[in-house]
Amino acid sequence: MKVHNPSTVAGPFATYSHGIEIDEASRVLYGAGQTGVGSDGAVGDGITAQSELVWQNINAVLASADMDISNIVQLNLLLVDRKDFPEAMRIRDIMLGDHRPASTLMYVAGLARPEWLIEIDYIACKKQ
């Protein structure tokens, strides 16, 4: 994948890139929105636990496709409460490390279940 952060656009404001170009000889995985729910169906208690579970779920889906975090080319992060931003971003930054996919952050009035605080969907690709 090729990163696009042209000098004619204000630099990224966080850990993301403005654009990611995918090589045509790549497998593409479209990841459904993952929430802070464990494999046992239990919802994490608070934003820290839910954020960690979201990324555990993303890692599990990526691994099932023989991919990892470095294969994510685009992600959308949805938060219900603005006060959760610093902690959600702290965990996101740890999980992404030096990787900078294209990214969008949205604040929403609610998710599918009222106890869910965070959801992330994504697109990943891996060269064949």
C-alpha angles and dihedrals in degrees: 000000000000123000119224117200103148119198089233090070124065109263120263112282094215140000100322143087126236093233141006122200118208121212112239091237093066135111111232126212120194108204118208118226110289120207137192094275121123125223088262091059094251116139116228117251106245135341096297094055093041093049091051091049092049091056092043088054092047091050091050093052092045091049090052087059092045090252137115140199091288089065094062109110099174136013139179118208117198122194128185097201127040091213088067092061099094095050095041090050093046091057092041090053092050091050094047095045107177093344115113113192123176105273145185128195119203133182111214134189090237147327130239091283123035094229093058113100102176140027131181128191123182150173121229132184137190128194111247 
